[in-house]
Amino acid sequence: MRIGDKKVIRKLKIILEMIKFEHTVFALPFAFFGAVLGSAIMNGTLPTISQWIWITLAMVGARSAAMSLNRVIDAQIDKKNPRTESRAIPAGLLSKLEVIIFIIASFALLFVAAFQLNMLAVYLLPIAVFFLVIYSYTKRFTWACHVILGVTIAIAPLGGWVGATGTLTWEAFVLFLAVAMWTTGFDVIYATQDLEYDRDNNVYSIPSRFGLANSLKIAKGFHIVSFLAFLALYFFTPLGWLYLIGVIIAGFIMIYEHSIISADDMSRLDVAFFTMNGILSIQMFVFAIGDVLLL
């Protein structure tokens, strides 16, 4: 292998670490959930192999572009924050130009995938791109930035639904609400670790605005709404008893997530944020597709 090839591979590894590629586990299962449920309701079948592939590639492109944009836009904020100063751009491991090239490639992948799916997916691209870009700026002017992130991540199940069916129905927006509120809740929890830094540097967030204890209560409120929206899908779609079991398990996961952290002890934040939410997203998809296969 040539030296140039090794350098490209090393840079790619750094980029994947920078964008926390493993966190795709949060959104991708819900994109699949939207595709499966939408296809079951609208077509009475599962998505085609081609749809699975292009929805996956669209998700990879969208998330990679969004996270990379966030790192470029927030480079100066990250540099000043002790928790994030070691990230690739402030640490000098990657230049902004290198990351911008990766962003362009990621958006290109998203656009190609959308065109391979259907025209509604193409028409809705500007809305998706708007939220992918705007989120990183919201922490500069509103503590509701977590809600904007929730909306951005919740575009994933809408995208899956559109990609598999070429349509959008009200049931898709119930799933959208469930995922948006779930994401908003866990992002509030995640943001608590930067509470003092955000206050000192005029970075807007729910923790910096309302304090630690109140933020955990607010996060719990978002998760209650999320649980109710997931539950509503059982009553208003063909999903049956197997999906309902998945919703109940998701409810217990949310309860456990909040039980292992408190204003007095946030030492298990990583478990509450990554482990529990990664499990929740995967198991919800597994129970949903299992239920659809039983229809």
HUDATA-V738173 format. One record per backbone hydrogen bond with DSSP energy under -0.5 kcal/mol. NH is the residue of the N-H (numbers start at 1). CO is the residue of the C=O. If there is no record, write none. Layout:
# HUDATA-V738173
nh co
NH CO
NH CO
This chain:
# HUDATA-V738173
nh co
6 2
7 3
8 4
9 5
10 6
11 7
12 8
13 9
14 10
15 11
16 12
17 13
18 14
19 15
20 17
21 16
23 20
24 21
25 22
26 23
27 23
27 24
28 24
30 27
31 27
32 28
33 29
34 30
35 31
36 32
37 33
38 34
39 35
40 36
41 37
42 38
43 39
44 39
44 40
45 39
52 48
53 49
54 50
55 51
56 52
57 53
58 54
59 55
60 56
61 57
62 58
63 59
64 60
65 61
66 62
67 63
68 64
69 65
70 66
71 67
72 68
73 69
74 70
75 72
78 74
79 75
80 76
81 77
82 80
84 81
85 81
87 84
91 87
92 89
93 88
94 88
99 95
100 96
101 97
102 98
103 99
104 100
105 101
106 102
107 103
108 104
109 105
110 106
111 107
112 108
113 109
114 110
115 111
116 112
117 113
117 114
118 114
122 118
123 119
124 120
125 122
127 124
128 124
129 125
130 126
131 127
132 128
133 129
134 130
135 131
136 133
137 134
138 134
138 135
139 135
140 137
141 138
142 138
145 142
146 143
147 144
148 144
149 145
150 146
151 147
152 148
153 149
154 150
155 151
155 152
156 153
158 154
159 155
160 156
161 157
162 158
163 159
164 160
165 161
166 162
172 169
173 169
174 170
175 171
176 172
177 173
178 174
179 175
180 176
181 177
182 178
183 179
184 180
185 181
186 182
187 183
188 184
189 185
190 186
191 187
192 188
192 189
193 190
194 191
195 192
198 194
199 195
200 196
201 197
202 199
203 198
204 139
204 202
209 205
210 206
211 207
215 211
216 212
217 213
218 214
219 215
220 216
221 217
222 218
223 219
224 220
225 221
226 222
227 223
228 224
229 225
230 226
231 227
232 228
233 229
234 230
234 231
235 231
236 232
237 233
244 240
245 241
246 242
247 243
248 244
249 245
250 246
251 247
252 248
253 249
254 250
255 251
256 252
257 253
258 254
259 255
260 256
261 258
262 265
265 262
269 266
272 268
273 269
274 270
275 270
276 271
277 273
278 274
279 275
280 276
281 277
282 278
283 279
284 280
285 281
286 282
287 283
288 284
289 285
290 286
291 287
292 288
293 289
294 290
294 291
295 291
295 292
